[in-house]
Amino acid sequence: MERKGFAIWVKPEFMEDYKRVHADVWPEVLDKIRDCNIRNYSIYLHEPEHLMFGYYEYFGTDYEADMAKMAADAKTQEWWALCMPMMAPLETRKDGEFWAEMDRIFLMEE
């Protein structure tokens, strides 16, 4: 299992809309996330800065292939078209990233 952490801003004018759509994520989108070997997906919000942190655990063996499969899914593309205009990517993100991937610097396990 591989843990992934990501960060992005929510545009202030879309904060309530973003919360509303994520209170009822489309079942097809959730199914595709699971199909792409992602579990325990969480999004956290820090206000008043509108900074979000996403976390999930990846259980597959080919991350790039699973992400390509997700990106090719029509319902996922529709979901992204709804959500992406509400977000503002970090200027310091790497080429090709929308959410900026974060490096883990600490882990405590039982």
C-alpha positions as CSV (number, residue, x, y, z in Angstrom):
1,M,0.0,0.0,0.0
2,E,1.2,3.5,-0.9
3,R,-0.1,6.6,0.9
4,K,-0.6,9.8,-1.2
5,G,-1.1,13.3,-0.1
6,F,-2.1,16.3,-2.3
7,A,-2.8,20.0,-1.8
8,I,-4.9,22.6,-3.8
9,W,-6.8,25.8,-3.1
10,V,-10.6,26.2,-3.5
11,K,-11.6,29.5,-5.0
12,P,-13.4,31.4,-2.3
13,E,-16.5,32.1,-4.4
14,F,-17.0,28.3,-4.9
15,M,-16.4,27.1,-1.4
16,E,-20.0,26.3,-0.6
17,D,-20.6,24.7,-4.0
18,Y,-17.5,22.5,-3.6
19,K,-18.7,21.4,-0.1
20,R,-22.2,20.7,-1.5
21,V,-21.1,18.5,-4.4
22,H,-18.7,16.5,-2.2
23,A,-21.5,15.9,0.3
24,D,-23.0,13.7,-2.4
25,V,-20.3,12.4,-4.7
26,W,-21.8,10.5,-7.7
27,P,-21.7,6.7,-7.1
28,E,-20.1,6.1,-10.5
29,V,-17.2,8.3,-9.5
30,L,-16.8,6.5,-6.2
31,D,-16.9,3.1,-8.0
32,K,-14.2,4.2,-10.5
33,I,-12.0,5.4,-7.6
34,R,-12.3,2.0,-6.0
35,D,-11.8,0.2,-9.4
36,C,-8.5,2.1,-9.7
37,N,-7.3,0.6,-6.4
38,I,-7.8,3.7,-4.2
39,R,-9.1,3.4,-0.6
40,N,-9.6,5.6,2.4
41,Y,-9.8,8.8,0.3
42,S,-10.3,11.9,2.4
43,I,-10.3,15.6,1.6
44,Y,-9.6,18.1,4.4
45,L,-10.2,21.8,4.3
46,H,-8.3,24.6,6.2
47,E,-10.2,27.8,6.4
48,P,-10.1,30.8,6.1
49,E,-7.3,30.1,3.5
50,H,-9.5,27.7,1.5
51,L,-6.5,25.2,1.4
52,M,-7.4,21.6,0.9
53,F,-5.4,18.5,1.6
54,G,-6.3,15.2,0.0
55,Y,-5.2,11.8,1.2
56,Y,-5.7,8.3,-0.1
57,E,-4.1,4.9,0.0
58,Y,-3.2,3.2,-3.2
59,F,-3.3,-0.6,-3.2
60,G,-2.6,-1.4,-6.9
61,T,0.6,-2.3,-8.7
62,D,0.6,0.1,-11.6
63,Y,-0.3,3.6,-10.4
64,E,0.2,5.3,-13.8
65,A,-2.1,2.8,-15.5
66,D,-4.8,3.1,-12.8
67,M,-4.7,6.9,-13.1
68,A,-4.9,6.7,-16.9
69,K,-7.9,4.4,-16.5
70,M,-9.6,6.8,-14.2
71,A,-8.9,9.8,-16.5
72,A,-10.4,7.9,-19.5
73,D,-13.7,7.3,-17.7
74,A,-16.5,9.4,-19.1
75,K,-18.3,9.9,-15.7
76,T,-15.0,10.9,-14.0
77,Q,-14.4,13.4,-16.8
78,E,-17.8,14.8,-16.2
79,W,-17.1,15.1,-12.5
80,W,-13.8,16.7,-13.1
81,A,-15.4,19.2,-15.5
82,L,-17.8,20.2,-12.6
83,C,-15.1,20.4,-9.9
84,M,-12.0,21.7,-11.6
85,P,-13.2,25.2,-12.2
86,M,-13.8,25.5,-8.5
87,M,-10.2,24.9,-7.6
88,A,-7.0,26.9,-8.0
89,P,-3.8,24.7,-8.3
90,L,-0.8,25.7,-6.3
91,E,1.7,27.7,-8.5
92,T,4.6,25.5,-7.2
93,R,3.0,22.2,-8.4
94,K,5.0,20.0,-10.8
95,D,4.4,19.9,-14.5
96,G,1.3,17.8,-15.2
97,E,-0.1,18.0,-11.7
98,F,-3.5,19.6,-10.9
99,W,-3.5,18.8,-7.2
100,A,0.1,19.3,-6.0
101,E,1.5,16.0,-4.7
102,M,3.1,16.3,-1.2
103,D,6.1,14.5,0.3
104,R,5.5,12.6,3.5
105,I,8.0,13.6,6.2
106,F,6.6,11.7,9.1
107,L,4.6,8.5,9.7
108,M,3.7,6.7,12.9
109,E,2.3,3.3,12.6
110,E,1.2,0.8,15.3
